[in-house]
């Protein structure tokens, strides 16, 4: 170990350790979580017995090391969440697997190196968000999303001066790379008469980047600071990003509650926020959208896909078909540890969409959108976000510059196209190309097929 952990841990870390210890004590290593997990095969746990795998995970959390099969399962976890429902003891195995990954990092990588990696990864996200949003958004749109315009920080709030908004709408960071999605979400809340304050971006980081490096101190400090800022809504927080949602609801908020004796707020995913308001939304869906569509499914947060299905079926003109594809993972990035498996899933879904003759493959989250949208170039259907279809029926429109730029598949052409916008926001085109645009094009788990 690179430090005397228990002697130097923060209050947040102490509370996190106490929560973890409670789950370790409750787990009976029955193995039901391992049995039901959809990625044990792709993760490579082999023929190891489920009970032994889970016992090994507990060893990793306690001691920083464990058998190969347990390590493989922890590293390959895609956060699908089936394990949570399967546990008869009310333990959250998904949380314990996250703590196992933290322990593995602590046991193999020096704290200084882990902290350096966390800072570098955070800067990559911050740079990506800043540059890609600058390439697509006007001053007014940036202000609407609560970001700095001409040196001033917009409130991003629709509440009257001096009043608390109904909700804080927490975007997370990366949806701002595909900002048209977030703008549609704001439009829908406006139409429903909900007041909100927009928060997100690197200034309100959830801490998951630092947690992934095993740096619980910085992760806790960042996340706790964000929790304190987010506690402005009268009713709670609406989240967009699923990774941020899981980080807050399974790691940060319960730990803050243990520290302070009170839960700071409840956090609700945007699609589940919409679900009880669908009947209020129905009269606003006035324009037919004659499309045969398939919905890419995400089961990591229960109810999100079901709400999406119900929403699409409300849109006049939409015909929804089920492609019958596996529903694995929380979001695209959580399958990163299993690249071949992920590519296979993507290819099978594209092939199924083609065979079904759909007009569009519809995705909910921004991550899948970034990964799938350029395939529109090569397949006989569009790739759209679910809120684009809702927006079309409501008579709303936002340009989707991200997909237009990514389909170019040429970093120089993309920078040239956005040169005026980059100049307006004082972003150096050469740095934008090197730091962000090339990464944008490289974010393509399944390569595009054929030459353009």
Secondary structure, DSSP 4 states (H G I P E B T S, - for coil): --S-HHHH--HHHHHHHHHHHHHHHH-----HHHHH-TTHHHHT-TT--HHHHHHHHHHHHHHS---HHHHHHHHH-----HHHHH-TT---HHHHHHHHHHHHHHHHS-HHHHHHHHHHHHHHHHHHHHHHHHTT--HHHHHHTT-EETTEE---B-SPTT---SEEEE--SGGGGGHHHHHHHHHHHHHTT--EEEE-SGGG--SHHHHHTT-HHHHHHHHHHHHHHHTT-SSEEEE--HHHHHIIIIIIHHHHHHHHSS----EEEHHHHHHTTHHHHHTT--S---EEEEEPP--SSTTHHHHHHHHHHHSTTEEEE-------SSSGGGGTT-HHHHHHHHHHHHHHHHHHT-SEEEESSHHHHHHHGGGGGTSSSEEEEHHHHHHHHHT-----HHHHHHHH--HHHHHHHTHHHHHHTT--HHHHIIIIIHHHHH--SSPPPS--
